Amino acid sequence: MKTVAVANQKGGVGKTTCCVNLAAELGRQGKKVLVLDIDPQGNSTSGLGVDVANIKNSMYHVILDEVSPTNAIIQSSWEGVWVLPATLDLAGSEVELAGVMSRETRLARHMNAMKDFDIGFIDCPPSLGLLTVNALVASDSLMVPIQCEYYALEGVGQLMRTVSLVQRYLNENLKLDGVVLTMFDTRTNLSREVADEVKNQFKEAVFDTIIPRNVRLSEAPSYGKPICYYDSGSAGAAAFRNLAEEVQDRWLAQGR
């Protein structure tokens, strides 16, 4: 399974939006996709329509080695998409793991149990704590959503330093090879300036597709639906169709 950590320590930049909508679009295109929710807020879980009240086992139980992922993964209502869900229990896991041996590799050691999927997206919390480090150690690639707003690159430098440490000591195969520009507002010069700055800094890692500010895209999570099912004719749905094609070319093409 190609595994992609979707991370940015800054909150509200579109991490969950990317995970949910890319997974749904790739699933619709025939791929077998797993969303691994490692954010205690569980927004990817609810955004894919999973009822938290019906969750028996979750990422919390997996990361504490209490169950195998095969006993926690849930098939979503959307074609080709499965979820390893998160609940608020996960918030306490960092404390529980604090003194445990090899605590940074807990998730990585379970990845073989998920090899039957084509691609997995790990939705990380907006922090650089133990949960995010577990996601980075378990991943092949890092996708960083960056919003086209003021202070867009604030904190990205610290994320890059964490990535460098993970590469040096825990996962030398991790690559930052996916940067997604989000919340682009065509009416402002600021959005264009930020997009130019990000492209200048991250070069070929930046995807061509830019995710626009879109009301329908913002509404979809409240209905527990990905945008391609909520409003397939919206600008947000079109953007994720294009991004899914780029993801396939970059990460799922034969021989990659």
C-alpha positions in Angstrom: 0.0 0.0 0.0 1.3 3.4 -0.9 1.0 5.4 2.4 0.7 9.2 2.5 0.7 11.2 5.7 -1.3 14.4 5.3 0.2 16.8 7.8 0.6 20.5 8.7 0.9 21.6 12.3 -1.3 24.7 11.4 -5.0 23.9 11.9 -7.7 24.6 9.4 -5.6 24.3 6.3 -7.5 21.5 4.6 -5.9 18.3 5.8 -9.2 16.5 6.4 -10.8 17.9 3.3 -7.9 16.5 1.2 -8.1 13.1 2.9 -11.8 12.6 2.6 -12.3 14.0 -0.9 -9.2 12.4 -2.5 -10.1 9.0 -1.0 -13.7 9.3 -2.3 -12.6 10.4 -5.7 -9.9 7.7 -6.0 -12.4 5.1 -4.8 -14.9 6.2 -7.4 -12.2 5.8 -10.0 -11.7 2.1 -9.0 -8.9 2.3 -6.4 -9.1 0.6 -3.0 -8.5 3.4 -0.5 -8.0 3.5 3.2 -8.3 6.6 5.3 -6.3 6.2 8.6 -7.6 8.8 11.0 -5.0 9.6 13.6 -6.5 12.9 14.7 -8.5 12.7 18.0 -11.0 15.1 16.6 -12.0 12.4 14.2 -13.1 14.7 11.4 -12.1 12.3 8.6 -14.1 9.6 10.4 -17.3 11.8 10.6 -16.6 13.4 7.2 -16.9 9.9 5.6 -20.3 9.4 7.3 -19.1 7.0 10.0 -21.2 7.1 13.2 -18.8 7.4 16.1 -21.4 5.8 18.4 -21.1 2.5 16.5 -17.3 2.3 16.6 -16.1 -0.7 18.7 -12.3 -0.6 17.9 -10.4 2.4 16.6 -7.0 3.9 15.9 -6.6 4.2 19.7 -6.8 0.4 20.1 -4.5 -0.2 17.2 -1.8 2.2 18.3 -1.8 0.8 21.8 -1.4 -2.7 20.2 -4.7 -3.9 21.7 -6.2 -5.0 18.3 -5.0 -5.6 14.8 -6.1 -3.0 12.1 -8.2 -5.7 10.5 -10.4 -5.6 13.6 -10.8 -1.9 13.5 -11.2 -1.0 9.8 -14.7 -0.1 8.7 -16.1 -0.1 5.1 -17.6 3.3 4.4 -20.7 4.0 2.4 -18.6 5.3 -0.5 -17.3 3.2 -3.3 -13.8 1.8 -2.7 -13.2 3.6 0.6 -12.5 2.1 4.0 -11.7 3.9 7.3 -9.5 3.2 10.3 -11.5 5.5 12.6 -10.5 7.9 15.4 -12.4 8.7 18.5 -11.6 11.1 21.4 -10.0 8.2 23.2 -7.0 8.8 21.0 -6.3 12.1 22.8 -5.0 10.2 25.8 -2.7 7.9 23.8 0.3 10.2 23.8 0.3 10.2 27.5 -0.1 6.4 27.7 2.7 5.9 25.2 5.1 8.4 26.8 7.2 5.8 28.6 6.8 3.0 26.2 9.6 1.4 24.1 9.6 2.2 20.4 6.6 4.5 20.8 7.2 6.3 17.5 6.9 3.1 15.4 3.6 1.7 16.8 1.6 2.5 13.6 4.4 1.4 11.3 4.5 -2.1 12.8 0.9 -2.6 11.8 1.2 -1.5 8.1 1.7 -5.0 6.8 -1.9 -5.8 7.9 -3.1 -3.1 5.5 -1.1 -4.0 2.4 -4.2 -5.0 0.3 -5.2 -1.4 -0.3 -3.9 0.6 -3.2 -3.3 3.8 -1.2 -3.8 5.0 2.4 -4.1 8.6 3.6 -3.2 9.3 7.2 -5.1 12.4 8.5 -2.8 13.9 11.1 -3.6 16.2 14.0 -2.6 19.9 13.9 0.5 19.3 16.0 3.9 17.7 15.8 3.4 15.3 18.7 3.7 11.6 19.0 0.7 10.8 16.8 2.0 12.8 13.9 5.4 11.3 14.3 3.8 7.8 14.2 2.1 8.8 10.9 5.4 10.1 9.4 7.3 6.9 10.4 4.6 4.7 8.8 4.4 6.6 5.5 6.2 6.7 2.2 5.2 10.2 1.2 4.2 13.4 3.0 1.4 15.6 1.6 1.3 19.1 3.0 -1.8 21.2 2.4 -1.0 24.9 2.5 -3.8 27.5 2.5 -3.5 30.6 0.2 -3.8 33.0 3.1 -1.6 35.3 5.2 0.8 33.4 7.5 0.4 30.4 5.1 4.0 29.2 5.6 4.0 29.9 9.4 5.1 26.7 11.1 5.9 24.8 7.9 9.6 25.3 8.8 9.2 23.4 12.1 7.3 20.7 10.2 10.2 20.3 7.8 12.7 20.1 10.8 10.6 17.3 12.3 10.5 15.5 8.9 14.3 15.8 8.7 14.7 14.2 12.1 12.2 11.4 11.2 14.1 10.8 7.9 17.5 10.7 9.8 16.5 8.4 12.7 13.2 6.6 12.0 12.2 6.5 8.3 14.8 7.3 5.7 12.3 6.5 2.9 9.9 9.3 3.8 9.6 11.9 1.0 8.0 15.3 0.9 6.6 15.0 -2.6 3.1 16.4 -2.4 2.2 20.0 -1.6 -1.4 21.1 -2.1 -2.5 24.7 -2.3 -5.9 25.1 -0.7 -8.6 27.8 0.0 -7.5 29.8 -3.1 -9.6 32.9 -3.6 -9.5 34.1 -7.2 -10.6 37.6 -6.2 -7.5 38.4 -4.2 -3.9 39.2 -5.1 -2.8 37.6 -1.8 -3.9 34.1 -2.9 -1.8 34.5 -6.1 1.2 35.8 -4.1 1.1 33.0 -1.6 0.7 30.4 -4.4 3.8 31.8 -6.1 5.8 31.8 -2.9 4.8 28.2 -2.1 5.7 27.1 -5.7 9.1 28.9 -5.4 9.9 27.2 -2.1 8.6 23.6 -2.9 9.2 23.5 -6.6 8.1 20.2 -8.3 6.5 18.9 -5.1 3.6 21.3 -5.6 0.6 19.8 -7.4 -0.7 21.7 -10.4 -4.3 21.5 -9.1 -5.3 24.2 -6.6 -8.3 23.7 -4.3 -10.5 26.8 -4.4 -12.6 28.3 -1.7 -16.0 26.8 -2.3 -19.2 26.9 -0.3 -20.3 23.5 -1.3 -17.0 22.0 -0.3 -17.4 23.6 3.1 -21.0 22.3 3.5 -20.3 18.7 2.6 -18.7 17.5 5.9 -21.9 18.5 7.8 -23.8 16.0 5.7 -21.1 13.3 6.2 -20.5 13.2 2.5 -17.4 13.7 0.3 -17.9 16.5 -2.3 -18.1 14.1 -5.3 -21.3 12.7 -3.7 -22.6 15.9 -2.2 -22.4 18.1 -5.3 -20.4 16.6 -8.2 -21.0 19.6 -10.3 -19.3 22.1 -7.9 -15.9 23.7 -8.4 -14.7 21.8 -5.3 -15.6 18.5 -6.8 -13.9 19.4 -10.1 -10.7 20.3 -8.3 -10.6 17.0 -6.4 -11.2 15.1 -9.7 -8.2 16.8 -11.1 -6.1 16.3 -8.0 -7.0 12.6 -7.9 -5.7 12.2 -11.5 -2.4 13.9 -10.4 -2.2 11.6 -7.4 -2.6 8.6 -9.6 0.1 9.8 -12.0 2.5 10.7 -9.2 2.0 7.8 -6.7 0.0 5.0 -8.3 1.3 4.8 -11.9 2.7 1.4 -12.8 6.3 1.0 -11.7 6.2 3.8 -9.1 
